[in-house]
Amino acid sequence: MAEEIWYEAEVIRIIDETPNTKRFWFKLHGLSDFVFKPGQFISFDLPIHEKKSKRIRSYSIASAPDGTNIFELVIVLVEDGLGTPYMWKNFIVGAKVPCRGPLGRFNLPEEIDRDICFICTGTGIAPFRSMIHHLNRHKPPYNSIYLIFGCRTQQDILYREELTELARTMPNIHYIYTCSRENPETFDGRVGYVHQVYEEIFSDKRPAHFYLCGWRNMLNEARTRLQVLGYDKSSINIEIYG
């Protein structure tokens, strides 16, 4: 078994993205270039429990590889949890935390030969933001890419202006946000859940890769609905949050 390599990650910047979500930037000490694939995650060892297995918290990287040792995470507060209340209190600029990674295989295919649909809720948008920035920077060939993001209200929409601008300037990138608790007469996005959106777009059952990340209940329902549409398990990639 390969030895676990832990680095020291230092908090260098914090932004309140929504009332209960923060964006954190970290610098990794001991590395000049943090090499990872878009879609991968890192793990922190937080001093919140005696057992190491209960101290580990993992988060998808929200930024794309850029040749530096800096990366971004977007994290939602879980008020009845242990990890995020600790972060909200202790993760200030200059704070340091043990970090391991990159980890995971939730990655884009080497060759994008069909449409791709990213389906996410909450901070599950993080790996897809990383992937889209990577595509924008390196410009490999791809077909149409759909980013379908679901949340409750428009104040919960993450990276709204940024992703809207990327969808405007990048070819064949479609960014669709849908909120379950907004008024369709006053809201500029979709009202409802992510399921209606991807079922509408892929009703023709054309070849596609689906990437799902977010709340467990959404993932389970989406996987079932996609299979009912006719897509097999090999077309559906899943990353579970919570």
PyRosetta script that sets phi, psi and omega in degrees:
from pyrosetta import init, pose_from_sequence

init()
pose = pose_from_sequence("MAEEIWYEAEVIRIIDETPNTKRFWFKLHGLSDFVFKPGQFISFDLPIHEKKSKRIRSYSIASAPDGTNIFELVIVLVEDGLGTPYMWKNFIVGAKVPCRGPLGRFNLPEEIDRDICFICTGTGIAPFRSMIHHLNRHKPPYNSIYLIFGCRTQQDILYREELTELARTMPNIHYIYTCSRENPETFDGRVGYVHQVYEEIFSDKRPAHFYLCGWRNMLNEARTRLQVLGYDKSSINIEIYG")
pose.set_psi(1, 133.0)
pose.set_omega(1, -179.1)
pose.set_phi(2, -67.2)
pose.set_psi(2, 144.4)
pose.set_omega(2, 179.6)
pose.set_phi(3, -70.5)
pose.set_psi(3, 137.0)
pose.set_omega(3, 175.7)
pose.set_phi(4, -69.4)
pose.set_psi(4, 130.7)
pose.set_omega(4, 177.3)
pose.set_phi(5, -109.6)
pose.set_psi(5, 119.6)
pose.set_omega(5, 179.7)
pose.set_phi(6, -109.2)
pose.set_psi(6, 139.8)
pose.set_omega(6, 176.6)
pose.set_phi(7, -115.4)
pose.set_psi(7, 169.4)
pose.set_omega(7, 174.4)
pose.set_phi(8, -101.9)
pose.set_psi(8, 119.4)
pose.set_omega(8, 178.5)
pose.set_phi(9, -103.1)
pose.set_psi(9, 128.7)
pose.set_omega(9, -179.3)
pose.set_phi(10, -108.4)
pose.set_psi(10, 130.1)
pose.set_omega(10, 176.0)
pose.set_phi(11, -69.2)
pose.set_psi(11, 124.4)
pose.set_omega(11, -178.3)
pose.set_phi(12, -117.9)
pose.set_psi(12, -13.6)
pose.set_omega(12, -179.0)
pose.set_phi(13, -162.8)
pose.set_psi(13, 146.5)
pose.set_omega(13, 178.6)
pose.set_phi(14, -141.2)
pose.set_psi(14, 136.2)
pose.set_omega(14, 174.5)
pose.set_phi(15, -132.5)
pose.set_psi(15, 136.9)
pose.set_omega(15, 171.2)
pose.set_phi(16, -79.6)
pose.set_psi(16, 110.5)
pose.set_omega(16, -177.8)
pose.set_phi(17, -83.3)
pose.set_psi(17, -42.9)
pose.set_omega(17, 175.4)
pose.set_phi(18, -138.7)
pose.set_psi(18, 176.5)
pose.set_omega(18, -179.8)
pose.set_phi(19, -56.3)
pose.set_psi(19, -27.0)
pose.set_omega(19, -178.6)
pose.set_phi(20, -126.5)
pose.set_psi(20, 17.3)
pose.set_omega(20, -178.4)
pose.set_phi(21, -132.2)
pose.set_psi(21, 134.8)
pose.set_omega(21, 178.7)
pose.set_phi(22, -121.0)
pose.set_psi(22, 149.5)
pose.set_omega(22, 170.0)
pose.set_phi(23, -103.4)
pose.set_psi(23, 127.2)
pose.set_omega(23, 179.7)
pose.set_phi(24, -117.3)
pose.set_psi(24, 135.6)
pose.set_omega(24, 171.1)
pose.set_phi(25, -109.9)
pose.set_psi(25, 138.5)
pose.set_omega(25, -178.4)
pose.set_phi(26, -127.2)
pose.set_psi(26, 147.3)
pose.set_omega(26, 170.7)
pose.set_phi(27, -112.1)
pose.set_psi(27, 129.7)
pose.set_omega(27, -180.0)
pose.set_phi(28, -89.4)
pose.set_psi(28, 118.7)
pose.set_omega(28, 175.9)
pose.set_phi(29, -79.9)
pose.set_psi(29, 140.9)
pose.set_omega(29, -179.0)
pose.set_phi(30, 95.6)
pose.set_psi(30, -4.9)
pose.set_omega(30, 177.3)
pose.set_phi(31, -133.7)
pose.set_psi(31, 139.0)
pose.set_omega(31, 174.1)
pose.set_phi(32, -95.2)
pose.set_psi(32, -22.4)
pose.set_omega(32, -178.9)
pose.set_phi(33, -140.2)
pose.set_psi(33, 112.1)
pose.set_omega(33, 178.7)
pose.set_phi(34, -85.9)
pose.set_psi(34, 103.0)
pose.set_omega(34, -175.8)
pose.set_phi(35, -92.1)
pose.set_psi(35, 122.4)
pose.set_omega(35, 177.6)
pose.set_phi(36, -152.7)
pose.set_psi(36, 165.9)
pose.set_omega(36, 176.2)
pose.set_phi(37, -99.0)
pose.set_psi(37, 138.3)
pose.set_omega(37, 176.1)
pose.set_phi(38, -54.5)
pose.set_psi(38, 131.5)
pose.set_omega(38, -176.3)
pose.set_phi(39, 107.5)
pose.set_psi(39, -15.1)
pose.set_omega(39, 179.5)
pose.set_phi(40, -80.3)
pose.set_psi(40, 169.5)
pose.set_omega(40, -178.1)
pose.set_phi(41, -130.7)
pose.set_psi(41, 169.3)
pose.set_omega(41, 175.0)
pose.set_phi(42, -122.2)
pose.set_psi(42, 163.1)
pose.set_omega(42, 177.5)
pose.set_phi(43, -124.3)
pose.set_psi(43, 137.7)
pose.set_omega(43, 173.7)
pose.set_phi(44, -104.1)
pose.set_psi(44, 149.5)
pose.set_omega(44, 169.8)
pose.set_phi(45, -107.6)
pose.set_psi(45, 103.8)
pose.set_omega(45, -175.3)
pose.set_phi(46, -101.0)
pose.set_psi(46, 142.5)
pose.set_omega(46, -179.2)
pose.set_phi(47, -79.3)
pose.set_psi(47, 65.1)
pose.set_omega(47, -175.0)
pose.set_phi(48, -119.1)
pose.set_psi(48, -1.3)
pose.set_omega(48, -179.2)
pose.set_phi(49, -160.6)
pose.set_psi(49, 154.6)
pose.set_omega(49, 178.8)
pose.set_phi(50, -69.6)
pose.set_psi(50, -37.1)
pose.set_omega(50, -179.2)
pose.set_phi(51, -84.0)
pose.set_psi(51, 130.6)
pose.set_omega(51, -178.2)
pose.set_phi(52, -60.1)
pose.set_psi(52, -38.6)
pose.set_omega(52, -177.6)
pose.set_phi(53, -60.6)
pose.set_psi(53, -24.2)
pose.set_omega(53, -179.4)
pose.set_phi(54, -98.7)
pose.set_psi(54, 2.2)
pose.set_omega(54, 176.9)
pose.set_phi(55, -98.9)
pose.set_psi(55, -16.3)
pose.set_omega(55, -173.5)
pose.set_phi(56, -78.7)
pose.set_psi(56, 130.7)
pose.set_omega(56, 174.0)
pose.set_phi(57, -129.8)
pose.set_psi(57, 133.6)
pose.set_omega(57, -174.4)
pose.set_phi(58, -118.8)
pose.set_psi(58, 143.3)
pose.set_omega(58, -176.9)
pose.set_phi(59, -143.2)
pose.set_psi(59, 135.5)
pose.set_omega(59, 175.3)
pose.set_phi(60, -66.2)
pose.set_psi(60, 142.8)
pose.set_omega(60, 179.6)
pose.set_phi(61, -78.3)
pose.set_psi(61, 126.8)
pose.set_omega(61, -176.0)
pose.set_phi(62, -89.9)
pose.set_psi(62, -16.1)
pose.set_omega(62, 179.1)
pose.set_phi(63, -97.2)
pose.set_psi(63, 165.8)
pose.set_omega(63, 177.3)
pose.set_phi(64, -98.8)
pose.set_psi(64, 154.5)
pose.set_omega(64, 176.3)
pose.set_phi(65, -57.8)
pose.set_psi(65, 132.9)
pose.set_omega(65, -176.9)
pose.set_phi(66, -135.9)
pose.set_psi(66, 14.5)
pose.set_omega(66, 178.2)
pose.set_phi(67, 83.1)
pose.set_psi(67, 7.3)
pose.set_omega(67, 177.1)
pose.set_phi(68, -114.8)
pose.set_psi(68, -179.2)
pose.set_omega(68, 176.7)
pose.set_phi(69, -103.1)
pose.set_psi(69, 24.8)
pose.set_omega(69, -179.2)
pose.set_phi(70, -111.6)
pose.set_psi(70, 138.5)
pose.set_omega(70, 177.0)
pose.set_phi(71, -141.3)
pose.set_psi(71, 160.7)
pose.set_omega(71, -177.8)
pose.set_phi(72, -118.2)
pose.set_psi(72, 143.1)
pose.set_omega(72, 171.3)
pose.set_phi(73, -124.8)
pose.set_psi(73, 149.2)
pose.set_omega(73, 171.2)
pose.set_phi(74, -120.6)
pose.set_psi(74, 122.8)
pose.set_omega(74, -168.3)
pose.set_phi(75, -131.1)
pose.set_psi(75, 133.8)
pose.set_omega(75, 178.4)
pose.set_phi(76, -98.8)
pose.set_psi(76, 141.5)
pose.set_omega(76, 179.3)
pose.set_phi(77, -73.6)
pose.set_psi(77, 125.8)
pose.set_omega(77, 172.3)
pose.set_phi(78, -107.2)
pose.set_psi(78, 99.1)
pose.set_omega(78, -167.7)
pose.set_phi(79, -62.6)
pose.set_psi(79, -31.4)
pose.set_omega(79, -179.7)
pose.set_phi(80, -95.2)
pose.set_psi(80, 11.3)
pose.set_omega(80, 177.9)
pose.set_phi(81, -93.3)
pose.set_psi(81, -173.2)
pose.set_omega(81, 177.0)
pose.set_phi(82, -106.6)
pose.set_psi(82, -39.8)
pose.set_omega(82, -172.1)
pose.set_phi(83, -69.6)
pose.set_psi(83, -56.6)
pose.set_omega(83, -174.1)
pose.set_phi(84, -70.7)
pose.set_psi(84, -36.2)
pose.set_omega(84, 173.5)
pose.set_phi(85, -58.8)
pose.set_psi(85, -36.2)
pose.set_omega(85, 175.5)
pose.set_phi(86, -62.9)
pose.set_psi(86, -44.9)
pose.set_omega(86, 180.0)
pose.set_phi(87, -61.9)
pose.set_psi(87, -44.8)
pose.set_omega(87, -177.3)
pose.set_phi(88, -60.6)
pose.set_psi(88, -31.5)
pose.set_omega(88, -178.8)
pose.set_phi(89, -86.3)
pose.set_psi(89, -37.5)
pose.set_omega(89, -168.8)
pose.set_phi(90, -109.4)
pose.set_psi(90, -20.5)
pose.set_omega(90, -179.7)
pose.set_phi(91, -82.2)
pose.set_psi(91, 86.9)
pose.set_omega(91, 173.6)
pose.set_phi(92, -113.2)
pose.set_psi(92, 164.3)
pose.set_omega(92, 179.7)
pose.set_phi(93, -57.6)
pose.set_psi(93, 127.0)
pose.set_omega(93, -177.9)
pose.set_phi(94, 101.8)
pose.set_psi(94, -16.0)
pose.set_omega(94, 178.1)
pose.set_phi(95, -67.7)
pose.set_psi(95, 147.4)
pose.set_omega(95, -179.8)
pose.set_phi(96, -122.6)
pose.set_psi(96, 145.9)
pose.set_omega(96, -177.4)
pose.set_phi(97, -145.6)
pose.set_psi(97, 140.7)
pose.set_omega(97, 175.0)
pose.set_phi(98, -64.5)
pose.set_psi(98, 137.0)
pose.set_omega(98, -173.8)
pose.set_phi(99, -138.2)
pose.set_psi(99, 138.8)
pose.set_omega(99, 177.4)
pose.set_phi(100, -128.2)
pose.set_psi(100, 141.8)
pose.set_omega(100, 178.1)
pose.set_phi(101, 152.5)
pose.set_psi(101, 179.3)
pose.set_omega(101, 7.5)
pose.set_phi(102, -81.1)
pose.set_psi(102, 155.1)
pose.set_omega(102, -177.6)
pose.set_phi(103, -134.5)
pose.set_psi(103, 157.9)
pose.set_omega(103, 173.5)
pose.set_phi(104, 101.3)
pose.set_psi(104, 159.0)
pose.set_omega(104, -179.2)
pose.set_phi(105, -125.5)
pose.set_psi(105, 26.8)
pose.set_omega(105, 179.8)
pose.set_phi(106, -87.0)
pose.set_psi(106, 74.8)
pose.set_omega(106, -169.8)
pose.set_phi(107, -126.0)
pose.set_psi(107, 160.6)
pose.set_omega(107, 173.9)
pose.set_phi(108, -66.8)
pose.set_psi(108, 150.8)
pose.set_omega(108, 174.6)
pose.set_phi(109, -65.9)
pose.set_psi(109, 153.3)
pose.set_omega(109, 179.2)
pose.set_phi(110, -59.6)
pose.set_psi(110, -38.1)
pose.set_omega(110, 177.5)
pose.set_phi(111, -123.3)
pose.set_psi(111, 120.8)
pose.set_omega(111, -178.7)
pose.set_phi(112, -90.4)
pose.set_psi(112, 99.7)
pose.set_omega(112, -172.5)
pose.set_phi(113, -106.8)
pose.set_psi(113, 7.9)
pose.set_omega(113, 179.3)
pose.set_phi(114, -157.1)
pose.set_psi(114, 173.2)
pose.set_omega(114, 178.5)
pose.set_phi(115, -61.5)
pose.set_psi(115, 152.3)
pose.set_omega(115, 176.8)
pose.set_phi(116, -125.1)
pose.set_psi(116, 137.8)
pose.set_omega(116, 177.5)
pose.set_phi(117, -123.8)
pose.set_psi(117, 116.2)
pose.set_omega(117, 173.9)
pose.set_phi(118, -93.0)
pose.set_psi(118, 124.5)
pose.set_omega(118, 179.9)
pose.set_phi(119, -121.6)
pose.set_psi(119, 123.2)
pose.set_omega(119, -174.1)
pose.set_phi(120, -149.6)
pose.set_psi(120, 159.5)
pose.set_omega(120, 171.9)
pose.set_phi(121, -134.3)
pose.set_psi(121, 148.9)
pose.set_omega(121, 176.3)
pose.set_phi(122, 56.9)
pose.set_psi(122, -141.1)
pose.set_omega(122, -178.8)
pose.set_phi(123, -74.0)
pose.set_psi(123, 1.8)
pose.set_omega(123, 171.2)
pose.set_phi(124, -63.1)
pose.set_psi(124, -7.2)
pose.set_omega(124, 176.5)
pose.set_phi(125, -72.7)
pose.set_psi(125, -17.9)
pose.set_omega(125, -171.9)
pose.set_phi(126, -53.8)
pose.set_psi(126, -53.4)
pose.set_omega(126, -177.1)
pose.set_phi(127, -64.5)
pose.set_psi(127, -28.2)
pose.set_omega(127, -178.5)
pose.set_phi(128, -76.9)
pose.set_psi(128, -33.9)
pose.set_omega(128, 172.5)
pose.set_phi(129, -61.3)
pose.set_psi(129, -42.8)
pose.set_omega(129, 178.1)
pose.set_phi(130, -60.0)
pose.set_psi(130, -44.7)
pose.set_omega(130, -178.3)
pose.set_phi(131, -64.5)
pose.set_psi(131, -43.1)
pose.set_omega(131, -178.0)
pose.set_phi(132, -67.4)
pose.set_psi(132, -40.5)
pose.set_omega(132, 176.0)
pose.set_phi(133, -64.1)
pose.set_psi(133, -36.7)
pose.set_omega(133, 177.8)
pose.set_phi(134, -63.6)
pose.set_psi(134, -43.9)
pose.set_omega(134, 178.3)
pose.set_phi(135, -63.1)
pose.set_psi(135, -39.9)
pose.set_omega(135, -179.5)
pose.set_phi(136, -66.4)
pose.set_psi(136, -35.8)
pose.set_omega(136, -177.7)
pose.set_phi(137, -75.9)
pose.set_psi(137, -41.5)
pose.set_omega(137, -172.1)
pose.set_phi(138, -101.1)
pose.set_psi(138, -19.5)
pose.set_omega(138, 174.1)
pose.set_phi(139, 53.6)
pose.set_psi(139, 51.1)
pose.set_omega(139, 171.9)
pose.set_phi(140, -73.2)
pose.set_psi(140, 161.9)
pose.set_omega(140, 176.9)
pose.set_phi(141, -68.5)
pose.set_psi(141, 138.6)
pose.set_omega(141, 175.5)
pose.set_phi(142, -152.8)
pose.set_psi(142, 161.9)
pose.set_omega(142, 176.8)
pose.set_phi(143, -88.3)
pose.set_psi(143, -143.9)
pose.set_omega(143, 176.5)
pose.set_phi(144, -79.7)
pose.set_psi(144, 140.1)
pose.set_omega(144, 177.1)
pose.set_phi(145, -125.2)
pose.set_psi(145, 127.0)
pose.set_omega(145, -179.4)
pose.set_phi(146, -112.1)
pose.set_psi(146, 128.1)
pose.set_omega(146, 173.6)
pose.set_phi(147, -111.2)
pose.set_psi(147, 109.9)
pose.set_omega(147, -178.8)
pose.set_phi(148, -109.6)
pose.set_psi(148, 115.9)
pose.set_omega(148, -174.1)
pose.set_phi(149, -117.5)
pose.set_psi(149, 129.2)
pose.set_omega(149, -179.8)
pose.set_phi(150, -118.2)
pose.set_psi(150, 141.1)
pose.set_omega(150, 174.4)
pose.set_phi(151, -155.9)
pose.set_psi(151, -174.5)
pose.set_omega(151, -175.9)
pose.set_phi(152, -84.7)
pose.set_psi(152, -55.9)
pose.set_omega(152, -177.0)
pose.set_phi(153, -128.1)
pose.set_psi(153, 165.9)
pose.set_omega(153, -175.7)
pose.set_phi(154, -67.4)
pose.set_psi(154, -20.8)
pose.set_omega(154, 175.3)
pose.set_phi(155, -70.0)
pose.set_psi(155, -12.6)
pose.set_omega(155, 179.2)
pose.set_phi(156, -93.4)
pose.set_psi(156, -2.0)
pose.set_omega(156, -177.6)
pose.set_phi(157, -72.3)
pose.set_psi(157, 120.6)
pose.set_omega(157, -177.6)
pose.set_phi(158, -91.0)
pose.set_psi(158, 138.6)
pose.set_omega(158, 176.2)
pose.set_phi(159, 55.7)
pose.set_psi(159, 35.2)
pose.set_omega(159, -172.8)
pose.set_phi(160, -59.0)
pose.set_psi(160, -55.3)
pose.set_omega(160, -177.1)
pose.set_phi(161, -67.0)
pose.set_psi(161, -40.7)
pose.set_omega(161, -178.2)
pose.set_phi(162, -62.6)
pose.set_psi(162, -48.5)
pose.set_omega(162, -177.1)
pose.set_phi(163, -72.7)
pose.set_psi(163, -31.2)
pose.set_omega(163, 174.7)
pose.set_phi(164, -62.2)
pose.set_psi(164, -42.1)
pose.set_omega(164, 179.7)
pose.set_phi(165, -68.3)
pose.set_psi(165, -40.1)
pose.set_omega(165, 177.2)
pose.set_phi(166, -62.8)
pose.set_psi(166, -41.5)
pose.set_omega(166, 178.6)
pose.set_phi(167, -65.6)
pose.set_psi(167, -29.2)
pose.set_omega(167, 178.9)
pose.set_phi(168, -74.1)
pose.set_psi(168, -35.6)
pose.set_omega(168, -172.6)
pose.set_phi(169, -98.9)
pose.set_psi(169, -22.7)
pose.set_omega(169, 179.9)
pose.set_phi(170, -92.3)
pose.set_psi(170, 140.9)
pose.set_omega(170, 178.8)
pose.set_phi(171, -70.3)
pose.set_psi(171, 137.5)
pose.set_omega(171, 171.4)
pose.set_phi(172, 60.1)
pose.set_psi(172, 29.7)
pose.set_omega(172, 172.1)
pose.set_phi(173, -106.7)
pose.set_psi(173, 126.0)
pose.set_omega(173, -177.0)
pose.set_phi(174, -121.3)
pose.set_psi(174, 116.4)
pose.set_omega(174, -178.5)
pose.set_phi(175, -108.7)
pose.set_psi(175, 116.3)
pose.set_omega(175, -175.6)
pose.set_phi(176, -126.7)
pose.set_psi(176, 118.7)
pose.set_omega(176, 176.5)
pose.set_phi(177, -109.6)
pose.set_psi(177, 142.9)
pose.set_omega(177, -179.2)
pose.set_phi(178, -135.1)
pose.set_psi(178, 133.9)
pose.set_omega(178, -177.9)
pose.set_phi(179, -118.5)
pose.set_psi(179, 136.4)
pose.set_omega(179, -175.3)
pose.set_phi(180, -82.7)
pose.set_psi(180, -16.6)
pose.set_omega(180, -174.4)
pose.set_phi(181, -124.7)
pose.set_psi(181, 33.1)
pose.set_omega(181, 176.5)
pose.set_phi(182, -108.7)
pose.set_psi(182, 162.2)
pose.set_omega(182, 178.7)
pose.set_phi(183, -88.3)
pose.set_psi(183, 118.9)
pose.set_omega(183, -177.6)
pose.set_phi(184, -62.2)
pose.set_psi(184, -18.2)
pose.set_omega(184, -179.1)
pose.set_phi(185, -81.5)
pose.set_psi(185, -18.3)
pose.set_omega(185, -176.9)
pose.set_phi(186, -121.8)
pose.set_psi(186, -7.1)
pose.set_omega(186, -175.8)
pose.set_phi(187, -100.4)
pose.set_psi(187, 138.8)
pose.set_omega(187, -176.1)
pose.set_phi(188, -86.3)
pose.set_psi(188, -6.6)
pose.set_omega(188, 179.0)
pose.set_phi(189, -103.4)
pose.set_psi(189, -165.5)
pose.set_omega(189, 175.6)
pose.set_phi(190, -80.3)
pose.set_psi(190, 152.4)
pose.set_omega(190, 174.5)
pose.set_phi(191, -117.5)
pose.set_psi(191, 124.4)
pose.set_omega(191, -176.5)
pose.set_phi(192, 137.8)
pose.set_psi(192, -150.8)
pose.set_omega(192, -176.0)
pose.set_phi(193, -115.4)
pose.set_psi(193, 165.2)
pose.set_omega(193, -177.0)
pose.set_phi(194, -62.4)
pose.set_psi(194, -28.3)
pose.set_omega(194, -172.6)
pose.set_phi(195, -61.3)
pose.set_psi(195, -43.3)
pose.set_omega(195, -179.8)
pose.set_phi(196, -62.8)
pose.set_psi(196, -31.3)
pose.set_omega(196, -176.0)
pose.set_phi(197, -70.7)
pose.set_psi(197, -52.0)
pose.set_omega(197, -177.1)
pose.set_phi(198, -71.7)
pose.set_psi(198, -30.0)
pose.set_omega(198, 176.8)
pose.set_phi(199, -65.7)
pose.set_psi(199, -34.7)
pose.set_omega(199, 177.7)
pose.set_phi(200, -69.8)
pose.set_psi(200, -46.3)
pose.set_omega(200, -176.3)
pose.set_phi(201, -66.3)
pose.set_psi(201, -40.4)
pose.set_omega(201, -174.4)
pose.set_phi(202, -106.2)
pose.set_psi(202, 29.5)
pose.set_omega(202, 177.4)
pose.set_phi(203, -65.2)
pose.set_psi(203, -21.2)
pose.set_omega(203, 178.4)
pose.set_phi(204, -81.7)
pose.set_psi(204, -5.0)
pose.set_omega(204, 174.9)
pose.set_phi(205, 60.0)
pose.set_psi(205, 32.4)
pose.set_omega(205, 178.3)
pose.set_phi(206, -70.0)
pose.set_psi(206, 159.3)
pose.set_omega(206, 179.9)
pose.set_phi(207, -57.7)
pose.set_psi(207, 137.0)
pose.set_omega(207, -178.3)
pose.set_phi(208, -161.8)
pose.set_psi(208, 155.1)
pose.set_omega(208, 168.4)
pose.set_phi(209, -104.6)
pose.set_psi(209, 135.9)
pose.set_omega(209, 178.2)
pose.set_phi(210, -115.8)
pose.set_psi(210, 132.9)
pose.set_omega(210, 176.8)
pose.set_phi(211, -120.7)
pose.set_psi(211, 124.2)
pose.set_omega(211, -175.2)
pose.set_phi(212, -119.0)
pose.set_psi(212, 131.9)
pose.set_omega(212, 178.0)
pose.set_phi(213, -150.4)
pose.set_psi(213, 130.1)
pose.set_omega(213, 179.4)
pose.set_phi(214, 150.8)
pose.set_psi(214, -148.9)
pose.set_omega(214, -176.4)
pose.set_phi(215, -65.2)
pose.set_psi(215, 139.6)
pose.set_omega(215, -173.5)
pose.set_phi(216, -56.8)
pose.set_psi(216, -42.8)
pose.set_omega(216, -178.4)
pose.set_phi(217, -62.1)
pose.set_psi(217, -39.9)
pose.set_omega(217, 177.6)
pose.set_phi(218, -63.5)
pose.set_psi(218, -43.2)
pose.set_omega(218, -178.2)
pose.set_phi(219, -62.5)
pose.set_psi(219, -44.5)
pose.set_omega(219, -179.6)
pose.set_phi(220, -62.2)
pose.set_psi(220, -43.0)
pose.set_omega(220, -179.7)
pose.set_phi(221, -68.6)
pose.set_psi(221, -41.1)
pose.set_omega(221, -179.3)
pose.set_phi(222, -64.6)
pose.set_psi(222, -42.1)
pose.set_omega(222, 179.0)
pose.set_phi(223, -59.4)
pose.set_psi(223, -44.1)
pose.set_omega(223, 179.5)
pose.set_phi(224, -64.1)
pose.set_psi(224, -46.4)
pose.set_omega(224, -178.1)
pose.set_phi(225, -64.5)
pose.set_psi(225, -39.0)
pose.set_omega(225, 178.9)
pose.set_phi(226, -65.4)
pose.set_psi(226, -37.9)
pose.set_omega(226, 178.0)
pose.set_phi(227, -68.5)
pose.set_psi(227, -35.7)
pose.set_omega(227, 175.2)
pose.set_phi(228, -63.7)
pose.set_psi(228, -35.5)
pose.set_omega(228, 176.7)
pose.set_phi(229, -65.2)
pose.set_psi(229, -22.0)
pose.set_omega(229, 178.9)
pose.set_phi(230, 117.6)
pose.set_psi(230, 5.0)
pose.set_omega(230, 179.5)
pose.set_phi(231, -90.2)
pose.set_psi(231, 133.2)
pose.set_omega(231, -178.3)
pose.set_phi(232, -85.0)
pose.set_psi(232, 170.9)
pose.set_omega(232, -174.4)
pose.set_phi(233, -60.4)
pose.set_psi(233, -30.7)
pose.set_omega(233, -177.9)
pose.set_phi(234, -67.5)
pose.set_psi(234, -16.5)
pose.set_omega(234, 179.2)
pose.set_phi(235, -90.9)
pose.set_psi(235, -6.4)
pose.set_omega(235, -172.1)
pose.set_phi(236, -116.4)
pose.set_psi(236, 117.4)
pose.set_omega(236, 179.4)
pose.set_phi(237, -111.0)
pose.set_psi(237, 134.8)
pose.set_omega(237, -171.8)
pose.set_phi(238, -128.8)
pose.set_psi(238, 137.2)
pose.set_omega(238, 171.0)
pose.set_phi(239, -127.9)
pose.set_psi(239, 118.5)
pose.set_omega(239, -173.5)
pose.set_phi(240, -92.2)
pose.set_psi(240, 135.6)
pose.set_omega(240, 172.6)
pose.set_phi(241, -115.8)
pose.set_psi(241, 120.7)
pose.set_omega(241, 173.5)
pose.set_phi(242, 73.2)
pose.dump_pdb("model.pdb")
